[in-house]
Amino acid sequence: MHLFGLFGNPVSHSISPRLHNAVFKAFKLDGCYGRYLIDDASTLFSTFHTLQLEGANVTVPHKEVAYEGCDEVRGIARNIGAVNTLVREGNRVIGYNTDAEGFYHAIASFGKVRSALILGAGGTAKAIASILKEHGVEVMILNRSASRLHFFEENGFTCKTWDTFTAQAFDLIINTTSAGLKDEELPCPKALLETLFNQAHYAYDVIYNKQTPFLKMAQEHHLIYKDGKEMLLHQAVLAFNLFFGNRFDVKQIESCMREIFEL
């Protein structure tokens, strides 16, 4: 049996197992995809090997740890410094990032985006910032503190903290933090977010299947907005194909997974 899984904290809310297991069933593959709560990031790779997984996805807050622990990192993940997909090749673990392309697919229905403000500075923020920059979007990073901004500064992004930021107009506001996932928090002070939304056109929250306080406020300001469902779908499609050496048709994988979203 082909064994795969999701590593992160939290993972109980994730529908990734349903997505991947639906494809196993449709393709008549002897495979299983589970969820694994990783409290201690240092156990991520030992757990991967102990469970004898052929591949895994990595979610918050372990994407940067996953990047550091891989035997080899390929593709855009090398530039991002964050890995969300692990694939076993013999005794080696290869790291990829499918979040970046997944996100860009997800915002394809938005109009022209020339500028974006990313709230948060974790692995997901790195992926989104990198893919937006690649497509010519002007990106600024806003984080509570400066402690996690080094990567972005090194890669030429404008970075601000809550203390140094002055509100300005952005086409797109993106929440990459966990604010709203298990609570009713906002990713930045409410007054600041109000000002940003008054000047924006679009809002995106990487959290999915929940109207977070961030998205509720975006709706109140009549912005076009999305949660992270489409990003999850597209990154999962790409990850599944990486698990199997890119030998399947992505449209067929997407069709199987999309049915789960429509249940």
Secondary structure, DSSP 4 states (H G I P E B T S, - for coil): -EEEEEEESS-TT--HHHHHHHHHHHTT--EEEEEEE-SSGGGHHHHHHHTT-SEEEE-TT-HHHHHHH-SEE-TTHHHHT---EEEEETTEEEEE--HHHHHHHHTTTS----EEEEE--SHHHHHHHHHHHHTT-EEEEEESSSTT-HHHHHTT-EEEETTT------SEEEE-S-TTTSSS--SS-HHHHHHHHHH-SEEEES--SS--HHHHHHHHTT-EEE-THHHHHHHHHHHHHHHTTT-S-HHHHHHHHHHHHT-
